[in-house]
Amino acid sequence: MAAPTKQELLSRIYADHKNYPRGFRRSGDFSIKEADALEKFGTLIVALESGAYAPADDEDTHFVAVLRGEQEPDDLATKAWRKYIARINRPKLGSIYGSRIDTSQVDDGGSSDDLDNIDLGSTNTEEEVED
């Protein structure tokens, strides 16, 4: 099978159904322009990253350099791609019901000895004492 052309790759809309099942626009992570750039250039960037498509022009070479970390992203597509990669690789939050909180690392500012020394005294008011 022949390698895909750049035009074929750009004509395909990129969608990540695993991490963004409702799409990039509805996720709240990306602006509308960033979501459009991901949908338009995502398939091309994935092909460049995997080696399925060899860079053919300066734009492709720039994408590869940004993917390798040799250059900083300077256009919307590369900035959006870097943000997308950061979002899908962030640590996942666990359920509060399935994990225990490690209280050994938390400093609450006091100790249990401070609570033992509190004088609770009488909470009755003068009216309650007279009745």
C-alpha positions as CSV (number, residue, x, y, z in Angstrom):
1,M,0.0,0.0,0.0
2,A,1.3,3.4,-0.9
3,A,2.2,6.0,1.7
4,P,-0.5,8.6,2.2
5,T,-0.1,12.0,0.8
6,K,-0.2,15.2,2.9
7,Q,-3.5,16.2,1.3
8,E,-5.0,12.8,2.3
9,L,-3.8,13.2,5.8
10,L,-5.1,16.8,6.1
11,S,-8.5,15.8,4.7
12,R,-9.1,13.3,7.6
13,I,-10.5,14.7,10.8
14,Y,-8.5,13.6,13.8
15,A,-10.5,12.4,16.8
16,D,-9.4,10.8,20.0
17,H,-12.4,8.7,21.1
18,K,-10.5,7.2,24.1
19,N,-9.5,10.4,25.9
20,Y,-12.1,12.8,24.3
21,P,-15.2,10.7,23.5
22,R,-17.3,13.8,23.0
23,G,-14.7,15.6,20.9
24,F,-12.1,18.3,21.5
25,R,-14.6,21.2,21.4
26,R,-16.9,19.8,24.1
27,S,-14.1,18.8,26.5
28,G,-13.5,22.2,28.0
29,D,-9.7,21.7,27.7
30,F,-9.3,23.5,24.4
31,S,-10.5,26.7,22.8
32,I,-12.4,26.5,19.6
33,K,-9.4,27.5,17.5
34,E,-7.2,24.9,19.3
35,A,-9.9,22.2,18.7
36,D,-10.1,23.1,15.0
37,A,-6.3,22.9,14.7
38,L,-6.2,19.5,16.4
39,E,-8.9,18.1,14.2
40,K,-7.2,19.4,11.0
41,F,-3.5,18.7,11.7
42,G,-3.8,15.8,14.2
43,T,-3.8,13.0,11.6
44,L,-0.8,14.5,9.9
45,I,1.1,15.0,13.2
46,V,0.4,11.4,14.3
47,A,1.7,10.1,10.9
48,L,4.8,12.3,11.2
49,E,5.4,11.1,14.8
50,S,5.0,7.4,13.9
51,G,7.1,7.6,10.8
52,A,4.2,6.6,8.4
53,Y,4.7,9.9,6.6
54,A,8.1,11.5,5.8
55,P,8.4,15.3,6.1
56,A,7.9,16.8,2.6
57,D,8.2,20.6,3.3
58,D,9.3,23.1,5.9
59,E,6.0,22.9,7.8
60,D,6.4,19.1,8.2
61,T,10.0,19.5,9.3
62,H,8.9,22.1,11.9
63,F,6.2,19.7,13.2
64,V,8.9,17.0,13.6
65,A,11.3,19.4,15.3
66,V,8.6,20.4,17.8
67,L,7.7,16.7,18.4
68,R,11.3,15.9,19.2
69,G,11.6,19.0,21.5
70,E,14.2,20.6,19.3
71,Q,12.1,23.7,18.8
72,E,9.4,25.5,20.8
73,P,5.9,25.5,19.3
74,D,5.2,28.8,17.6
75,D,2.0,28.3,15.7
76,L,-1.5,27.3,16.8
77,A,-1.3,23.7,15.6
78,T,1.9,22.9,17.4
79,K,0.9,24.7,20.6
80,A,-2.5,22.9,20.6
81,W,-0.7,19.5,20.0
82,R,1.7,20.1,22.9
83,K,-1.3,21.0,25.1
84,Y,-3.1,17.9,24.0
85,I,-0.2,15.6,24.8
86,A,0.2,17.2,28.2
87,R,-3.6,16.7,28.9
88,I,-3.7,13.0,27.9
89,N,-0.5,12.3,29.9
90,R,-1.5,14.0,33.1
91,P,-2.0,11.8,36.2
92,K,-5.5,10.4,36.5
93,L,-7.4,11.2,39.7
94,G,-8.7,8.2,41.6
95,S,-12.1,7.8,43.2
96,I,-12.4,9.1,46.7
97,Y,-14.3,5.9,47.6
98,G,-11.6,3.6,46.3
99,S,-8.5,5.1,47.9
100,R,-7.4,6.1,51.4
101,I,-5.9,9.4,52.2
102,D,-2.4,9.3,53.5
103,T,-2.5,11.5,56.6
104,S,1.1,10.9,57.6
105,Q,2.1,13.7,55.1
106,V,-0.5,16.2,56.3
107,D,0.5,18.8,58.9
108,D,-2.7,20.1,60.4
109,G,-0.9,22.8,62.4
110,G,-1.6,21.2,65.8
111,S,-1.5,18.0,67.7
112,S,-4.0,15.9,69.5
113,D,-2.4,17.0,72.8
114,D,-3.7,20.6,72.1
115,L,-7.3,19.3,71.9
116,D,-6.9,17.6,75.3
117,N,-6.0,20.9,77.1
118,I,-9.0,22.9,75.9
119,D,-11.2,24.1,78.8
120,L,-14.8,23.6,77.8
121,G,-16.1,25.2,81.0
122,S,-19.8,25.8,81.6
123,T,-21.8,26.8,78.6
124,N,-24.9,27.7,80.6
125,T,-26.1,31.3,80.5
126,E,-27.4,33.2,83.5
127,E,-31.0,32.7,82.4
128,E,-30.6,28.9,82.3
129,V,-29.1,28.9,85.8
130,E,-31.9,30.9,87.3
131,D,-34.7,28.6,85.9
